[in-house]
Amino acid sequence: METVAELGFSTLGLHASLVEAATALGYEEPTAIQREAIPPLVAGSDVLGQAATGTGKTAAFALPMLHRIGASDGSQRSVRGLILVPTRELAMQVAQAVHKYGRILGVAVLPIYGGQSVQQQLRALKRGVDVIVATPGRALDHINRGTLDLSTVEFLVLDEADEMLDMGFADELEAIVEKVPKARQTALFSATMAPRIRSISKRYLKNPSLVTIANETTAAGKKPRVREVAYVVQRAHKTAALARVIDMESPTSAIVFCRTRMEVDDLTETLGARGYQAEAIHGGLSQDQRDRVLRRFREGTSEILVATDVAARGLDIENLSHVVNYDVPSSPDAYVHRIGRTGRAGKEGVAITLAEAREHRLLRNIESHTKRKISIESVPTAHDLRARRLELTSNALEEALEAGGLEKYRTLVESLGNKHDILDLAAAAVKLADQARDGGDKAEPEIPAIAALPPVLTFAKKSAASKPARLQNGSAGMTKIWIGLGRSSRIGPADLVGAIANEARINSREIGAIDIADNFSIVEVSSGLVPGVINALRGKTVRGKKVTARLDRKA
């Protein structure tokens, strides 16, 4: 009996070996873009495809390309497939995908992008490759050096063409395509069909099949895959509002989009002080720093990535639970690009937008463009947050009950049950669990309206008395660590949280109170993790200063 995967992909005209490869990779059935784009590409037609990130379009062009190239025996390789993408991250991701699909055929794939050793690329090109995945700038550099010969290319792909044009690669694309034989087959994919996309498609494609994957609509009575919500707040209260929303949502992994580097840095520090492991990514980072940030985010060491639009281009991160627009995107297309990163592969996601009252019209334009409703909601109050924490505690207790293994605690409960009412005993246990989850019994003031929102955290400036600034509440089961860096070293809470969480590989929620004085800081860490944290910090640096860490002698 045929499986769903065999039935699905075998009907698209692909070689049996590629159907086998797709099945082995766990593909159950083709996505909409794969169903629509693969058959005309297999038949030899050019394709102009409109589909957002996360719809499976890499397989939609990679499988037909491999179908055309066929098996390779490794002798006298020449570049027969060329895929142009906007960023180095996307180049690496697409190359990895093509390698997985084409491994069964023995196809050699090479990503070419800036920031990588040119000599390493030259050695690979000299050995010979079948498929090149490249950013336009580095591809043109190799063409001009005479180290990349495109005269044998049979299949050309322009992936995320609108992004490449946005990044100013129009001239590079023109120069590269001129070097590719006119007898080639071409596929152009874009999330939008702006006039300039249609213009270049007329120049580069021949009688293309138009494939358009409409924005997802939700059937009546069904829950949408991506929950889209907006909060209307004054500019001065955005940071406080965002912190409240994130506390309420408890994202497992989220990207927060900001307009400027300064916003990115400020917001990253605020979220770090709030207890979240947030990382910044913008144009001010070196490529090595950027790679480290992305690696930590993908590994789950950090929970929130705060990024500018430009810095986030080409990022393809799986299982992203939330996308947050700190400002309303400048265009509906930009909104579609951003939120397309969550709710992928059939999973649910959340798209949050913070809007000022004057931006209400922009939200309506987005709704008109996407044909979807954006729910306008009130910023959570302190009461809402307490209720949410209790809900999470309740869920955790349910999971513990289902997991079992409670026998060793029954004797204690029976003993206490002889002295106290069983409901009071259960309520006390829930209280302890709730306080442990929250890192202490925080007394956050009730706020009647968003207009009255104070900043979530006020960073203490150096006072005459130079008193330490207490930025988080502590809790039981914590031990104080003395760190020999303070305000004079321009150390902030986010620096300390980041250093401890990253170097010791612990969750930021294991870090409690942070007191920052002029020349030292006191940080509370879960007691059982203290030796590992001190050892992990030994010899490390924060903001270029060597860290000295030990148990606090006054503890």
C-alpha positions in Angstrom: 0.0 0.0 0.0 1.4 3.4 -1.0 2.1 6.0 1.7 0.7 9.5 1.7 4.2 10.8 0.7 4.6 8.4 -2.2 1.1 9.3 -3.5 1.7 13.0 -3.1 5.2 13.5 -4.6 5.0 10.6 -7.1 2.1 12.5 -8.9 4.4 15.6 -9.6 6.5 13.9 -12.3 9.7 13.8 -10.3 12.3 11.0 -10.7 11.6 8.1 -8.3 14.9 8.7 -6.5 13.8 12.3 -5.6 10.4 11.0 -4.4 12.4 8.6 -2.2 14.6 11.4 -0.9 11.6 13.5 0.0 10.0 10.6 1.8 13.2 9.8 3.7 13.3 13.4 4.9 9.8 13.1 6.4 7.8 15.0 3.8 4.2 13.7 4.1 2.6 15.6 1.2 3.5 18.5 -1.1 2.7 22.0 0.1 0.6 24.3 -2.1 3.6 26.0 -3.8 5.2 22.6 -4.4 2.0 21.2 -6.0 1.6 24.2 -8.3 5.3 24.9 -9.2 6.9 21.5 -9.5 4.9 20.1 -12.5 5.5 23.0 -14.9 9.2 23.1 -13.9 9.6 19.4 -14.4 7.9 19.9 -17.8 10.6 22.4 -18.7 8.6 25.7 -18.4 9.8 28.8 -16.7 7.9 29.7 -13.5 7.0 33.0 -11.8 6.0 32.2 -8.3 4.5 34.2 -5.5 4.9 32.6 -2.1 5.9 33.8 1.3 8.8 32.4 3.4 7.9 29.2 5.1 5.6 27.8 2.4 8.1 25.1 1.2 9.3 27.0 -1.9 12.9 25.8 -1.6 11.8 22.2 -2.4 9.5 23.7 -5.1 12.5 24.8 -7.2 15.3 22.5 -5.8 13.6 19.2 -6.6 12.8 20.1 -10.3 16.4 21.4 -10.7 17.8 18.1 -9.4 15.3 16.3 -11.7 16.8 18.1 -14.7 20.4 17.7 -13.6 20.1 14.0 -12.8 22.6 11.8 -11.2 26.3 12.9 -11.1 29.2 10.4 -11.1 31.7 13.1 -9.9 33.7 13.3 -13.0 34.1 16.5 -15.0 31.6 18.4 -12.9 30.3 21.8 -14.3 27.9 24.3 -12.8 24.5 23.3 -14.2 22.3 24.9 -11.5 22.6 28.4 -10.1 20.4 29.7 -7.3 20.7 33.4 -6.3 19.6 34.5 -2.9 19.7 37.8 -1.0 21.7 36.9 2.1 24.5 34.6 3.3 22.2 32.9 5.9 19.7 32.0 3.1 22.6 30.8 0.9 23.7 28.4 3.6 20.2 27.2 4.3 19.2 26.6 0.7 22.6 24.9 0.0 22.0 22.5 2.9 18.5 21.7 1.6 19.7 21.1 -2.0 22.5 18.8 -0.5 19.9 16.8 1.4 17.6 16.4 -1.6 20.5 15.7 -4.0 22.6 13.4 -1.9 20.9 10.3 -3.4 22.1 11.6 -6.9 25.6 12.4 -5.8 25.1 16.1 -6.7 27.8 18.5 -5.3 26.5 21.8 -4.0 28.5 24.9 -3.0 27.3 28.0 -1.2 29.1 31.2 -2.2 28.7 34.3 0.0 30.6 37.2 1.5 32.3 36.8 4.8 33.6 33.3 3.9 37.2 32.7 2.8 37.6 33.3 -1.0 40.4 30.8 -1.1 38.1 28.1 0.4 35.5 28.9 -2.4 38.2 28.8 -5.1 39.4 25.4 -4.0 35.8 24.0 -4.1 35.2 25.6 -7.5 38.4 24.1 -8.9 37.3 20.6 -7.7 34.0 21.1 -9.6 30.4 21.5 -8.4 27.0 20.9 -9.9 24.9 23.5 -8.1 25.9 27.0 -6.9 23.9 28.8 -4.3 25.2 32.4 -4.1 24.6 35.9 -3.0 24.7 38.3 -6.0 27.7 40.3 -4.8 30.0 37.3 -4.2 28.8 35.6 -7.4 29.7 38.6 -9.5 33.1 38.9 -7.7 33.9 35.3 -8.9 32.7 36.0 -12.4 34.9 39.1 -12.6 37.9 37.1 -11.3 37.3 34.5 -13.9 36.8 31.7 -11.3 33.1 31.1 -11.9 32.0 29.9 -15.3 28.2 30.0 -15.9 28.3 28.9 -19.5 27.0 25.5 -18.7 24.1 26.6 -16.4 20.8 24.9 -17.4 18.6 25.9 -14.5 18.5 29.4 -12.9 16.6 30.4 -9.8 16.1 33.9 -8.4 14.9 33.2 -4.8 13.3 36.1 -2.8 13.7 38.4 -5.8 11.9 41.3 -4.1 14.4 41.1 -1.2 17.4 41.2 -3.6 15.9 44.3 -5.3 15.3 45.9 -1.9 18.9 45.3 -1.0 20.1 47.1 -4.2 21.2 44.0 -6.2 19.4 45.0 -9.4 22.7 45.8 -11.3 24.4 42.6 -10.0 21.5 40.5 -11.1 21.5 42.0 -14.6 25.3 41.3 -14.9 25.0 37.7 -13.7 22.0 36.8 -15.8 23.9 38.1 -18.9 26.5 35.4 -18.3 24.0 32.5 -18.1 23.0 30.8 -21.4 19.7 32.1 -22.9 18.6 28.5 -23.4 18.3 28.0 -19.7 15.2 27.3 -17.6 14.4 30.0 -15.1 12.3 30.2 -11.9 11.7 33.4 -10.1 10.2 33.4 -6.6 9.0 36.5 -4.7 6.7 37.1 -1.7 5.2 40.0 -3.5 4.3 40.8 -7.1 5.3 44.5 -7.2 5.6 46.1 -10.7 9.4 45.8 -10.6 9.1 42.1 -10.1 6.9 41.7 -13.1 9.3 44.0 -15.0 12.4 41.8 -14.4 10.3 38.6 -15.0 9.6 39.9 -18.5 13.3 40.3 -19.1 14.6 37.0 -17.5 11.7 34.5 -18.1 10.2 33.1 -21.2 6.4 32.6 -21.2 6.4 31.6 -17.5 3.7 29.7 -15.7 2.3 32.0 -13.0 2.0 30.3 -9.6 0.4 32.4 -6.9 -0.2 31.0 -3.4 -2.9 33.2 -1.9 -2.6 34.4 1.6 -4.0 31.8 4.0 -7.7 32.2 4.8 -9.4 30.6 7.7 -12.7 28.7 7.2 -15.7 29.8 9.3 -15.5 28.5 12.8 -11.9 27.5 12.5 -9.0 28.9 14.5 -6.4 30.8 12.4 -3.0 29.3 12.2 -1.4 32.6 13.1 -3.1 34.7 15.7 -2.6 38.4 14.7 -3.1 41.0 17.4 -2.3 44.7 17.8 -2.0 46.9 20.9 -2.5 50.7 20.5 -0.1 52.4 22.8 1.6 55.8 23.1 5.2 56.0 22.0 6.5 56.7 25.5 4.9 53.5 26.8 5.9 51.0 24.1 8.7 49.4 26.0 6.6 48.9 29.1 3.7 47.6 27.0 5.9 45.1 25.1 7.4 43.8 28.4 3.8 43.2 29.7 2.8 41.5 26.5 5.8 39.2 26.4 5.3 38.3 30.1 1.7 37.3 29.2 2.6 35.4 26.0 5.7 33.6 27.5 7.2 32.9 24.0 9.5 29.9 23.5 11.3 31.8 20.6 10.5 35.2 19.2 11.8 37.9 16.9 11.1 41.5 17.8 11.5 43.9 14.8 12.7 47.4 15.4 13.5 50.3 13.1 16.8 51.4 14.4 20.0 50.0 16.0 19.4 52.2 19.1 15.9 50.7 19.6 17.4 47.2 19.2 20.1 47.8 21.9 17.8 49.6 24.4 15.0 47.0 24.0 17.5 44.1 24.4 18.8 45.5 27.6 15.3 46.1 29.0 14.1 42.6 28.2 17.3 41.1 29.6 16.7 42.9 32.9 13.1 41.6 32.8 14.5 38.1 33.0 14.4 37.1 29.4 17.5 36.0 27.5 17.3 38.5 24.6 20.0 39.0 22.0 20.5 41.9 19.6 21.2 41.6 15.9 21.8 44.6 13.7 24.3 46.1 11.2 26.7 47.1 14.0 27.7 43.5 14.6 30.6 41.7 12.9 29.8 38.6 11.0 31.3 36.4 13.7 29.2 38.1 16.4 26.1 37.7 14.2 26.8 34.0 13.7 27.2 33.5 17.4 23.9 35.3 18.2 22.1 33.2 15.6 23.6 29.9 16.8 22.6 30.6 20.4 19.1 31.5 19.3 18.7 28.4 17.2 20.1 26.3 20.0 17.5 27.7 22.4 20.1 29.4 24.7 18.3 32.7 24.0 14.6 33.2 23.8 14.2 36.5 22.0 16.0 38.0 19.0 15.7 41.8 18.7 16.5 42.8 15.2 16.3 45.4 12.5 14.6 44.5 9.3 17.9 44.6 7.3 19.8 42.4 9.8 17.0 39.8 9.8 16.7 39.5 6.0 17.2 35.9 4.9 17.0 34.4 8.3 15.1 31.1 8.2 14.5 30.0 11.8 12.3 26.9 12.4 9.7 26.7 15.2 9.4 30.5 15.8 6.5 30.9 18.2 6.1 34.7 18.0 6.9 37.6 15.7 6.6 41.1 17.2 6.5 44.4 15.3 7.7 47.0 17.7 6.5 49.5 15.1 3.9 49.0 12.4 5.8 47.9 9.2 6.1 50.6 6.5 4.2 48.5 4.0 1.7 45.6 4.0 4.3 43.5 2.0 6.8 44.1 4.8 4.2 42.9 7.3 3.6 39.8 5.3 7.4 39.1 5.1 7.8 39.4 8.9 4.9 37.4 10.1 5.5 34.7 7.6 8.3 33.5 9.9 5.9 32.1 12.4 3.1 29.5 12.1 5.1 27.5 9.6 4.9 23.8 8.7 1.3 23.6 10.0 2.2 24.9 13.4 0.5 27.8 15.2 2.1 31.1 15.7 1.5 34.6 17.0 2.0 38.0 15.3 2.0 41.0 17.6 2.1 44.6 16.5 2.5 47.7 18.7 0.8 50.7 17.0 0.4 54.3 17.9 -3.1 55.8 17.5 -2.0 57.7 14.4 -1.0 54.4 12.7 -4.5 53.0 12.9 -4.8 53.6 9.1 -1.7 51.5 8.4 -3.3 48.6 10.3 -6.4 48.9 8.1 -4.2 48.9 5.0 -2.6 45.7 6.1 -6.0 44.0 6.8 -7.1 45.0 3.3 -4.0 43.6 1.8 -3.9 40.3 3.7 -7.7 39.8 3.8 -7.4 39.0 7.5 -8.5 40.7 10.6 -6.0 42.0 13.2 -7.5 41.9 16.6 -7.1 45.1 18.6 -6.6 44.2 22.3 -5.8 46.0 25.6 -2.3 45.7 27.1 -2.4 43.1 29.9 -2.8 44.5 33.4 -0.9 43.3 36.5 -4.1 41.3 37.4 -3.9 39.6 33.9 -0.3 38.7 34.5 -1.0 37.1 37.8 -3.8 35.1 36.3 -1.5 34.0 33.5 1.1 32.9 35.9 -1.5 30.8 37.8 -2.6 29.3 34.5 1.0 28.2 33.7 1.3 26.8 37.2 -1.9 24.9 36.8 -0.6 23.5 33.5 2.6 22.5 35.1 0.8 20.7 37.9 -1.4 18.8 35.3 1.8 17.7 33.5 3.3 16.5 36.8 0.1 14.5 37.6 0.2 12.9 34.2 3.9 12.1 34.4 3.4 10.2 37.7 6.3 9.3 40.0 4.6 10.9 43.0 4.8 8.0 45.4 7.7 9.3 47.4 5.8 12.5 48.2 2.6 10.7 49.4 4.0 10.0 52.9 4.7 13.7 53.5 1.3 14.7 52.2 -0.5 12.2 54.3 1.4 13.4 57.4 0.5 17.1 56.7 -3.0 16.0 55.8 -3.5 14.9 59.4 -2.7 18.4 60.7 -4.3 20.6 58.0 -7.3 20.8 55.7 -6.4 19.0 52.5 -7.6 22.0 50.3 -5.5 24.4 52.4 -2.5 22.1 52.0 -3.0 21.9 48.2 -3.4 25.7 48.0 -0.1 26.2 49.9 1.7 23.9 47.5 0.3 25.8 44.5 1.4 29.1 46.1 4.9 27.8 46.4 4.9 26.5 42.9 3.6 29.8 41.6 6.2 31.8 43.5 9.0 29.6 42.3 7.8 29.9 38.6 7.6 33.7 39.0 11.0 34.1 40.7 9.4 35.5 43.9 6.2 37.0 44.8 6.5 40.2 42.8 4.1 43.0 43.7 3.6 44.7 40.4 1.2 47.7 40.7 -2.2 47.6 39.2 -2.5 49.9 36.2 -6.0 51.1 35.2 -5.0 52.2 31.6 -2.1 52.0 29.2 -1.8 55.8 29.4 -0.7 55.4 33.0 1.9 52.7 32.3 5.2 53.5 34.0 8.4 52.1 32.6 8.8 48.5 33.4 12.2 49.0 34.8 13.9 52.3 35.8 17.7 51.9 35.5 19.2 53.6 38.5 21.7 56.4 37.7 24.8 56.8 39.8 23.8 58.6 43.0 25.9 60.5 45.6 25.5 57.5 47.9 26.3 55.1 45.1 23.8 52.6 46.3 23.4 49.4 44.3 20.5 49.4 41.9 18.2 46.4 42.5 16.7 45.4 39.2 15.1 42.1 39.9 13.4 40.4 42.8 15.1 37.5 44.4 13.6 34.2 45.7 14.3 31.3 47.9 16.8 28.7 46.9 19.2 31.4 45.5 22.8 32.1 46.3 24.6 35.4 45.8 27.7 35.6 43.5 30.1 38.5 43.7 31.3 39.8 40.3 34.1 42.3 40.1 32.5 44.5 37.5 30.0 47.4 38.0 28.8 50.7 36.7 32.3 52.0 36.2 32.8 49.3 33.6 29.5 50.3 31.9 28.0 46.9 32.9 24.2 46.6 32.7 21.9 43.8 33.8 21.6 42.5 30.3 25.4 42.0 30.2 25.4 40.0 33.4 22.4 37.9 32.5 23.8 37.2 29.0 27.3 36.3 30.3 26.0 33.9 32.9 23.3 32.3 30.8 25.6 31.9 27.7 28.9 30.8 29.4 27.3 28.5 32.0 24.6 27.3 29.5 21.7 27.9 32.0 18.3 29.4 31.5 18.0 33.1 32.3 15.2 32.2 34.7 17.7 30.6 37.0 19.1 34.1 37.6 17.4 36.1 40.3 18.2 39.5 41.8 20.9 41.7 40.2 22.5 44.5 42.3 24.9 46.7 40.4 27.3 49.0 42.4 30.1 51.2 41.1 32.9 48.6 41.1 31.1 45.3 41.6 27.8 43.5 41.1 25.9 40.9 43.2 23.9 38.3 41.2 21.6 35.7 42.7 21.7 32.3 41.0 19.9 29.0 41.8 22.0 27.5 44.5 22.7 24.2 42.8 24.2 26.0 39.8 26.6 28.3 41.6 29.8 26.2 41.3 29.2 25.7 37.6 28.5 29.4 37.0 31.7 30.5 38.9 33.8 28.1 36.9 32.2 29.0 33.6 32.9 32.8 34.2 36.5 32.2 35.2 38.8 33.9 32.6 35.9 35.2 30.5 35.3 38.9 29.6 32.2 41.2 29.6 32.4 44.4 27.6 36.1 43.7 27.2 36.8 43.5 30.9 38.0 40.2 32.6 35.5 38.7 34.9 36.3 37.9 38.6 33.6 35.8 40.2 33.2 34.2 43.7 30.7 33.6 46.4 29.6 36.8 48.0 31.3 36.8 51.5 28.3 38.7 53.0 25.8 36.2 51.9 
